[in-house]
Amino acid sequence: MGQILNRKFYTYNDVTIMPCVVSEIEHRSECIPWDEEGMLPLFTAPMDTVVSEDNFKLFESNHIHAILPRTAPLDTRKFYSSKGRWAAYSLKEFSDVFCNEDDKLPTTHKLKALIDVANGHMRIIFDLARKAKRIYGDNLILMGGNIANPRTYEEYAKSGFDFVRVGIGTGCGCISSSNTAIHVPPASLINDIAKLKREIEDDYRTLPCIIADGGIRNYRDCIKALALGADYVMVGSVFAKMLESAAPKTCNSEYNGDIKNYQNIYRENNAWYLKKDGDESVFLGDISAIFYGMASREGQIALNGAKTKTSEGIKKTLNVTYTMKGWVTNFTDYLRSAMSYVGVKDLHGLRNSATIVINSENAINAVNK
């Protein structure tokens, strides 16, 4: 007989953050929204409609941790990892590249690798991680997941992981929950894992960072995830809607030329324009981005050259309404503002001091504008 956990679980939509009693912060500029590397607490989802070799450096220059997806050539990903930059690998690729003592990657920089699978509960993940960590030790920074059982977090801690992606089935391009019923609402899941992390912190030399992955729709969801205890937030569709994303794009005007040269595209009066020579501009109108989950038919073709299994992802057309710089500027300001309300000056304080409020349906409808 199946076991029922007799409690309510909550999504981002169900919760908000309560201000502290009295904040000593006089201006949000006092708040520091950066991690130890001077980056925002954000990762790109390893999706080829979000990030590619063409915009990888642009994400980094905007203080976002970028991950090169598995659609990039393997040699390119190995090069990125060897230079201390994030790249994603399948189980087999990770085993071949990082579990081979006779053909080790150079460690001039610390290697960064994501084992990119949908089901992060498989035992083979932990076995491969232990083997790779025995070979490279602290020279390998390792990310894994995705998980949706809080107790699995400790298995990642035991196996030497540095980051764990938390969330299954909540992504904009994912239909796993809709068809498999495997799903735990993200607000409760992240908070449960964050509580477990605090409970076991004395038992381990280091513990994996929690990455909230999936279901992020806007600035406030990112901030809620951090307040619930996530160390980082992984973003897919919200980044795909950026003008500079790797997603294929089209416009609804008569213009038939290339719109990939985003340096010459600007937005004015709710429409996009392409700046030509001199003062001339071409009207583009609305720009649309094609976004899909990596388990979708399109994602499988991009990864394998053909559809290889039942799809657990879908394709969507998204309206492009902002640039990367504009989005990052807004997010940084909103995050700092939220921190000032909570009365904390750094991300550690936000994760550990925020009070979360569970809302009624009427309260939810009142704030979601």
Secondary structure, DSSP 8 states (H G I E B T S, - for coil): ------S----GGGEEEE--SS---SSGGGS----TTS--SEEE-S-TTT--TTTHHHHHHTT-B-EE-TTS-HHHHHHHHHTT-EEEE-HHHHHHHHS-TTS----SS-EEEEE--S-TT-HHHHHHHHHHHHHHGGGEEEEEEEE--TTHHHHHHHTT-SEEEE-SS-STTB-HHHHH-----HHHHHHHHHHHHHHHGGGSS---EEEEES---SHHHHHHHHHTT-SEEEESHHHHTBTTSSS-EEESSS--S----GGGEEEETTEEEEE-STT-EEEEE-EEEEEE-TTSHHHHHHHHSS--S---B-EEEEEE-B-HHHHHHHHHHHHHHHHHHHT-SSHHHHHHH-EEEE--HHHHHHH--
